[in-house]
């Protein structure tokens, strides 16, 4: 067994040797009792080279918010999503005003409440200053043997009992305490430095109670709540906040909040947990949290500023530049969404064009545009979903909008050319399915709309892309039961009837073969109306 170098010793070495040497001083990762192999190879040396040295993110006299946890808070040695898994600590700084406080993610995958305390906590504790904040959310790895292998188990519960053990492989002797016993030590040592400890329950796992059909709540939640009450420190039930959200999702959606196993989160899950943590802090009535609450931002859900009228639903229009363009100059480029009110009855329904030029399904979602639609939806609304022109293109280039062709529930981790960040990219159909599923979840009606036709005339007939996009749309419709409006072929039928070539159809388009003139946009809106009537959509009753 190779020698374990403590976190404190490693930090001292970093000061004098600038971390120039390589470290390989811990055993290879092993499968734990949960059948999980932590993706961090438990190399404290490598992790310390990737994480900021404790306290170094401090700006002037501003406080630091330290995050103490495991791989659900910081996943992978570098914590950058290279393995498709993310810890919520990566996204936590989104919710705190960086002008007032810095957020420092000191979590490490594979750590238990016990091993973090014995191996890493010392360096964090020594960097604490009066006024700092420490969120302690750890416990997923507190199982297994006490005295062999990873030797990271703690005594369950909150009692004062302890056991003295000798680790078989190393001969190291150690006193092991209860879960609550370690939490009390973190709390006492924070207070000794004038810092403010906060106990937070664990992130939920992808595990269900067979009786209730809901996400299992972890027992550590109750233990942490007891200790928080006894010690008089704030407690946030992250397990319940995120668990409740997962319970409201479809099973398909709940699953993609995890990646690779039943514990570690995808970017979706990590962002959800980061928001849940901020929401829990902000909702707390504990007066001790007031100074921190004054530094929390972005908790209000982002929405679009739609002007709702009582009794009138909203038809949300999503898509790319063929739906929303400059839409200003009479002789310029127009998207058909700008002409929606020429076909919909404004007395019965409100139109909101949330499309954005240049976007694909992936980039529209990644940029938070879909989230704003989702947060704005009310029961009875309708959502027209029309994408495709920008989807099948390079995946990792600077525009970051390409998707995997097809509709399979598949994904892959890609490194982006622009900034080197990692992103899990899904198929075209997957992104459509997400928007459809989200819409149904909110009690609204999704309508999938095929992409507009281009001014291309192979063989004397306008181009029809039914072997690619048309096929994929229909596969998703079959899988989800979503309404389908085939605007692509309706527009193509119109063009074939009224024009004979690219040159003759030039008045319908503007500047290129994709974007429409005002005349083309207005007619495309009419084709949308025609399609709604042909499929007997409930939305058709809101047409003029």
SULVENMO-V651028 format. One line per field, one symbol per residue. psi: psi as a letter, one per 30 degrees, with the letter a starting at -180 (. if undefined). burial: b if it has 24 or more other C-alpha atoms within 12 Angstrom, else e. A space follows every 50 residues. Layout:
psi = ???
burial = ???
This chain:
psi = klkkkleeeeeeeeefgghfllkiglllklkafghkjkfkghjeeeeefe lkkkfffkjbgllkjkkjaaffejklefgggfgfkklffefeffgkjfff kkkjjglkkfkleeeeefefeeeeeffklkflkjkjilffggaaleglbf igllkkaglgllkklkkeffgkkkkklleeeeeeeeeefeefggljkkkk llkllikkjfefglkkkkffeeeeeeeeeefhlkkkieeeeeeeeeffll eeeeegflkfageklaeeeeeeeeeeeeeeeefkgjfffeeeefgklgek kklkhkjkkkfklkjkjlaaffejaehdkegakklfffgefffkjfffkk kjjglkkgkleeeeeefgeeeeeeffklkflkjkjjlefgeilkegaffh fklkkagkillkkkkkeegglkkjkaleeeeeeeeeeeeeeggljkjkkl llklikikggkkkkhffdeeeeeeeeeeefgkkkjieefeeeeeeeeflf leefgeffljfageklleeeeeeeeeeeeeeeeeghkffffgl.
burial = eeebbbbbebbeebeeeeeeeebeebeeeeeeeeeebbbbbbbbbbbbbb bbbbbbbbeeebbbbbbbbbbbbbbbbbbbbbbbbbbbbbbbbbbbeeeb bbbbbbbbbbbbbbbbbbbbbbbbbebbbebbbbbbbbbbbbbeebbebb bbbbbbbbeeeeeeeeeeeeeeebbbbbbbbbbbbbbbbbbeeebbbbbb bbbbbbbeeeeeebbbbbbbbbbbbbbbeeeebbbbbbbbbbbebbbebe eebbbbbbbbbbbbbbbbbbbbbbbbbbbbbbbeeeeebeebbebbbebe eeeeeeeeeeeebbbbbbbbbbbbbbbeeeeebbbbbbbbbebbeeebbb bbbbbbbbbbbbbbbbeebbbbbbebbbebbbbbbbbbbbbbeebbeebb bbbbbbbebebebbeeeeeeebbbbbbbbbbbbbbbbbbbbbebbbbbbb bbbbbbbeeeebbbbeeebbebbbbbbeebebbbbbbbbbbbebbbeeee bbeebbbbbbeebbbbbbbbbbbbbbbbbbbbeeeebbbbebbe
